[in-house]
Amino acid sequence: MALEQETGKVLWRRPVAAERLEQTHSIGSPATATVACDGQRVFAFFGSYGLLCYNLDGKKLWEHALGPFRDEYGAGSSPILVDDKVILNQDHDIDSFLIAFDSATGKTVWRVARPDAVRSYATPAVWRRNGRTELLVAGSIELAGYAPANGEKLWSLHGLARIAIPTPVPNGDVIYMASWAPGGDPGRRLTLDPWEAAVAKWDKNHDGKLAKSEIDNPEVLDRFYRMDLDQDGLLDQKEWERHAAVFRRAQNAVLAVKPNGAGELNESAVLWKHERGVPYVSTPLIDKGCLWMVKDGGIVTKLDVADGHLLHEERLAGLGNYFASPVAGDGKVYFASEAGVLSVVANTPGWRIISSSDFHEKIFATPAIHLDRVYIRTERALYCF
C-alpha cells in the first residue's frame, strides 16, 4: 500500500492472495520483509508468495515465485537494490541461495548456492569503495563479499554467530558486523556431544540414528527440526556433526572488518572486536564517529568506531525486546522497543535522554526519518511526527 506523506491518506492498496501461508515465528508473518524502491518501482517480498514489482501508481509489473523454504520461522531477509538489479538472500536449513533479478523485467540474472549456510535472516548491504561495488552478505558464522555483476564470491571471513540477523554496516573502507545468538557467549557456550557419545547415551533401539523420542536434552529437542535436514524424523551422524560444527565455531561479537585480500580471510582482517551489548536482531547505527547498539532489555552500548573502546553503556526506559534498529536524525538517536516505548537520545558526548514515549502498541519495525518527519509503524497504525 502507498500513503500520501503529508496527510497519511491511502493512495492505493493491492492485496496479494497466497494459496498457502508458510509457518513463521510466533511474532513474525509472511510479510516480514521491508519493501525496496528505486524511484520508479516498488519491490515487495512475501515469503509465502515470492517477489512482486509495482510501479508507483500500484500497477503490478511482474512477479517471481519463490519458496517454499525449509524454515519453521519463515523468511526474514529483505530485497535490496544495486545498479539495475534486485538482490535477495535466503539462508534456511537447506538450499540456501543468493539471487539477482533484473529490476525492469523480473528475470533472473544470476543465482548462486550457499551450501554451507544454515538459517539466518540478515538483509545484505551494498558497499561501494574505490570505484568498486560489493554485496555484503552475513550468514551463520560467515561474512562474505559478492560481485553484483555475476554473484562471484570474492572473500569470506569466519567469526560470526550461528544465526545472523543484523545487517552489515559499511562505513568508508571498514565493515561493522554485529551478530549474537543464544549459546555463543564466552562461559555460556552451548556444545553438542561427539556423535559417538550421543549415540551411546540415547540410541535405545541401536539403529545408529537418534529419534526425537530417544533424546532427553531440551537444547537438542528445541533444534531437532532444523537439524533433521532430510525430515525423516531421525538424526544421523552427518546431520548431527554439521550442527555441532556450527555451535563450536560460532562467536558472539561486533566486529570491525577491513577485508585485506581474496578468498577466505584470517583474523588479520578484524581491526577490533567487542563482545558486550551485542544485539540479537537490531542492526547497529553509525553516526558522528559512534557506533550505537541496543539489545534486549533496553541496554544501549555506544562505541568509538575507530578503536571500539566503550563510550557509554546505559539502560533505556523501554525494557523488553528490541527488534527495531536505532536510527539517527537531527542530532538525535531513536530507539523503539517491542513493547512500544520510543526513546530519543541526544547524539552528543555523554548521555542525555531527550524524551521517552509509550505508544501502548507493539513496535517491530524500524522508524523511518525523511527530512523533518519521523514515521513510526506500530502493530496497529502508521504515525507521522
C-alpha positions in Angstrom: 0.0 0.0 0.0 1.0 3.6 -0.6 0.2 6.6 1.6 0.5 10.3 1.0 3.3 11.7 3.1 1.7 14.9 4.0 -1.7 13.5 5.2 -1.4 9.8 5.6 -4.2 9.3 3.0 -4.2 5.9 1.4 -3.4 6.3 -2.3 -3.6 2.7 -3.3 -3.7 -0.8 -1.8 -3.0 -4.1 -3.5 -3.9 -7.3 -1.8 -1.8 -10.4 -2.6 -3.6 -13.7 -2.2 -1.3 -16.5 -1.4 -2.5 -20.1 -1.9 -1.0 -21.0 1.4 1.0 -19.3 4.2 4.2 -20.8 5.4 4.9 -21.5 9.1 6.5 -18.5 10.8 7.8 -17.4 14.1 5.2 -16.5 16.7 5.9 -12.8 16.4 6.6 -12.9 12.6 4.5 -13.2 9.5 4.9 -13.8 5.7 5.1 -10.0 5.3 8.2 -9.5 7.4 10.4 -8.1 4.7 10.8 -4.4 4.1 9.9 -3.1 0.6 12.6 -1.5 -1.6 12.1 1.3 -4.1 14.3 2.6 -6.9 12.2 5.8 -7.5 10.3 4.2 -10.3 9.3 0.8 -9.0 8.4 -0.8 -5.6 9.7 -4.3 -4.8 7.9 -6.4 -2.1 8.9 -9.9 -0.9 6.4 -12.2 0.7 7.8 -15.5 1.9 4.6 -17.4 1.0 4.3 -15.9 -2.4 7.6 -14.6 -3.8 8.9 -11.2 -5.1 6.5 -8.7 -6.7 7.1 -5.4 -8.5 4.7 -2.5 -8.8 5.0 0.9 -10.3 4.4 4.0 -8.1 0.7 4.0 -9.1 0.2 0.5 -7.8 0.2 -1.4 -11.1 1.8 -4.8 -10.8 4.6 -5.1 -13.4 5.9 -8.5 -12.7 6.2 -11.3 -10.0 8.6 -14.1 -9.4 7.5 -17.2 -7.3 9.9 -18.3 -4.6 9.9 -21.0 -1.9 8.7 -22.9 -0.1 11.7 -22.7 2.3 12.7 -25.2 4.9 12.4 -23.0 8.0 9.7 -23.0 10.6 10.4 -19.3 11.4 9.7 -18.2 7.8 11.8 -15.8 5.7 13.3 -12.7 7.2 15.7 -11.1 4.7 14.6 -8.1 2.6 15.3 -7.3 -1.0 17.9 -4.6 -1.7 18.8 -2.7 -4.9 22.1 -2.3 -6.7 22.5 -0.9 -10.2 19.7 -2.4 -12.2 19.2 -5.5 -10.0 17.1 -6.6 -7.1 19.1 -8.7 -4.7 17.6 -11.2 -2.3 19.4 -13.6 0.1 17.7 -16.6 1.6 19.5 -18.7 4.1 17.5 -21.6 5.5 18.0 -25.1 6.8 18.7 -26.4 3.3 19.0 -25.0 -0.2 20.3 -21.5 0.8 21.0 -19.1 -2.1 21.7 -15.5 -3.1 19.8 -14.3 -6.2 19.7 -11.3 -8.5 16.7 -10.2 -10.6 16.5 -7.7 -13.4 14.6 -4.8 -11.8 12.7 -4.0 -15.0 11.7 -7.4 -16.1 11.9 -9.7 -13.1 14.1 -12.2 -15.0 16.8 -14.0 -13.0 20.2 -12.5 -13.8 22.1 -15.0 -11.7 21.6 -17.3 -8.7 24.4 -18.8 -6.6 24.0 -21.5 -4.0 25.3 -21.1 -0.4 25.7 -24.7 0.5 27.4 -24.1 3.8 24.8 -21.6 5.1 22.2 -22.6 7.6 19.3 -20.5 8.7 19.9 -16.8 9.1 17.8 -13.7 8.5 20.2 -10.8 7.7 19.5 -8.5 4.8 22.6 -7.9 2.6 24.2 -4.4 2.3 25.7 -2.6 -0.6 29.4 -1.5 -0.1 31.0 1.0 -2.5 34.6 1.8 -2.2 37.4 2.9 -4.6 35.1 2.6 -7.6 34.1 -1.0 -6.7 30.7 -2.2 -5.6 30.2 -5.3 -3.5 27.3 -7.1 -1.8 27.9 -7.8 1.8 26.1 -11.0 2.9 26.0 -12.1 6.6 25.1 -15.6 7.4 25.7 -18.3 10.0 29.4 -17.9 11.2 30.4 -16.1 7.9 30.5 -12.6 6.5 31.2 -12.6 2.7 31.6 -10.2 -0.2 30.0 -10.9 -3.6 30.2 -9.3 -7.0 26.9 -7.8 -8.1 27.5 -8.4 -11.7 27.7 -12.2 -11.6 27.4 -13.4 -7.9 31.0 -14.4 -7.7 32.1 -14.8 -4.1 35.1 -12.5 -3.6 36.1 -13.1 0.0 34.8 -14.5 3.3 35.5 -14.2 7.0 34.5 -16.5 9.8 33.8 -15.3 13.3 30.0 -14.6 13.3 27.3 -16.1 15.5 25.4 -19.2 14.5 22.4 -17.1 13.5 23.0 -13.8 11.8 20.1 -11.3 11.8 21.6 -7.7 11.8 22.6 -6.2 8.5 26.3 -5.5 7.8 27.1 -1.7 8.2 29.8 -0.4 5.8 31.4 2.9 6.7 34.3 4.0 4.5 36.7 1.1 4.0 35.5 -0.7 7.2 32.5 -3.0 7.7 30.9 -3.3 11.1 29.1 -6.5 11.8 27.2 -7.4 14.9 25.9 -10.9 15.5 24.6 -12.7 18.6 22.7 -15.9 19.2 21.9 -17.9 22.4 24.7 -20.2 23.4 27.6 -18.3 21.8 28.8 -16.1 24.7 32.1 -17.0 26.4 31.4 -19.0 29.5 27.9 -19.8 28.4 28.5 -21.7 25.2 26.3 -24.5 24.0 28.0 -27.6 22.7 26.8 -30.9 21.3 28.4 -34.1 22.5 30.5 -36.0 20.0 28.3 -38.2 17.8 29.6 -41.4 19.3 28.8 -40.2 22.8 25.3 -39.1 21.8 24.5 -42.4 20.2 25.8 -44.3 23.2 23.6 -42.2 25.5 20.4 -42.1 23.6 20.2 -44.7 20.8 17.8 -47.0 22.6 17.0 -49.2 19.6 20.6 -49.3 18.3 19.8 -48.3 14.8 22.6 -45.9 14.6 20.3 -42.9 14.5 18.5 -40.7 17.0 14.7 -40.3 17.1 13.1 -37.3 18.9 11.6 -39.7 21.4 15.0 -41.1 22.4 16.6 -37.7 23.3 16.1 -36.0 26.7 18.2 -32.9 26.1 16.0 -29.8 25.7 18.7 -27.9 23.8 18.7 -30.7 21.1 15.0 -31.1 21.1 14.4 -27.4 20.6 16.6 -27.6 17.5 15.6 -31.0 16.2 13.6 -29.7 13.2 16.5 -27.7 11.8 19.0 -30.4 12.5 16.8 -33.0 10.7 17.8 -32.0 7.2 16.0 -34.7 5.3 13.0 -34.5 7.6 12.8 -38.3 8.1 12.3 -37.9 11.9 15.8 -39.2 12.7 19.2 -37.5 13.2 22.2 -39.3 11.5 25.9 -38.6 12.0 26.2 -36.1 9.1 23.3 -34.0 10.4 24.5 -34.1 13.9 28.1 -33.1 13.1 27.0 -30.3 10.8 25.3 -28.5 13.6 27.9 -29.5 16.2 30.4 -27.6 14.0 28.2 -24.5 13.8 27.9 -24.4 17.6 31.7 -25.0 18.0 32.7 -22.2 15.6 30.1 -19.6 16.5 31.1 -16.3 18.1 29.0 -13.5 19.5 30.6 -10.1 19.0 30.5 -6.9 17.0 33.5 -6.8 14.6 35.2 -4.0 12.7 36.4 -5.7 9.5 38.7 -4.4 6.8 38.9 -7.1 4.1 42.6 -7.4 3.1 42.5 -9.9 0.2 40.5 -12.5 -1.7 39.3 -15.9 -0.7 39.0 -16.9 3.0 40.4 -14.2 5.2 42.1 -14.7 8.5 41.8 -12.7 11.8 44.2 -10.0 10.5 41.1 -8.6 8.7 39.5 -7.8 12.1 40.5 -4.4 13.3 38.7 -4.8 16.7 36.1 -6.9 18.4 33.7 -6.0 21.2 31.7 -8.8 23.0 29.3 -6.9 25.3 25.9 -5.5 24.5 25.7 -7.2 21.1 22.1 -7.2 19.7 20.3 -10.3 18.5 18.0 -8.7 15.9 18.6 -4.9 15.6 21.3 -3.5 13.3 23.9 -1.2 14.8 23.9 2.5 13.8 27.0 4.6 12.9 26.6 8.3 13.3 29.2 11.1 14.1 32.0 8.6 14.8 30.0 6.5 17.2 28.6 3.0 16.9 25.2 2.6 18.7 23.7 -0.8 19.6 20.6 -1.7 21.5 20.0 -5.2 22.8 17.1 -6.9 24.6 16.5 -5.3 28.0 16.9 -1.8 26.6 20.7 -1.8 27.1 22.4 0.7 24.8 26.1 0.3 24.0 28.0 3.2 22.5 31.4 2.5 21.0 34.1 4.6 19.3 34.2 3.4 15.7 37.9 4.0 15.4 39.1 1.5 18.0 35.9 0.0 19.6 36.5 1.4 23.0 33.4 1.7 25.2 32.0 5.2 25.4 28.8 4.5 27.3 26.5 1.6 28.4 23.1 2.7 29.6 19.6 1.3 30.0 16.6 2.9 28.3 13.2 3.4 29.9 11.8 0.9 27.4 12.6 -2.5 28.7 11.9 -5.9 27.0 12.9 -6.9 23.5 14.2 -4.7 20.7 13.5 -5.8 17.1 13.7 -2.3 15.5 17.1 -0.8 14.7 18.3 2.6 16.0 18.1 5.4 13.5 19.6 8.9 13.6 18.3 12.3 12.6 18.6 16.0 13.7 21.4 15.1 16.2 19.3 12.5 17.9 19.1 8.7 18.0 15.7 6.9 18.1 15.1 3.6 19.8 11.8 1.7 19.6 11.1 -1.3 21.9 8.8 -4.2 21.1 6.5 -3.1 23.9 6.1 0.3 22.2 8.3 2.7 24.0 10.1 5.2 21.8 13.2 6.7 23.4 15.1 9.7 21.9 18.7 10.2 22.9 21.0 13.1 22.1 24.0 12.1 19.9 26.4 14.3 21.9 29.3 13.5 24.2 27.9 12.0 27.4 24.4 10.6 27.8 21.2 12.6 27.6 17.7 11.2 27.1 15.5 13.8 25.4 12.2 12.0 25.7 10.5 8.6 26.1 7.0 8.0 24.8 4.9 4.9 25.3 2.7 4.1 22.4 1.0 1.2 24.2 1.2 -0.7 20.9 3.9 -3.1 19.9 6.6 -1.9 17.6 8.7 -4.3 15.5 9.5 -2.1 12.5 12.5 0.3 12.4 11.4 4.0 12.4 12.0 5.9 9.2 13.2 9.5 9.0 12.7 11.8 6.0 13.5 15.5 6.1 11.8 16.8 9.2 9.4 13.9 9.6 9.6 10.7 11.7 7.5 7.7 10.7 6.7 5.1 13.3 4.9 1.9 12.4 3.3 0.0 15.3 1.2 -3.2 15.0 -1.9 -1.0 14.7 -1.0 2.1 12.8 1.5 4.2 10.9 2.2 7.5 12.7 4.0 10.7 11.4 5.6 13.2 13.7 
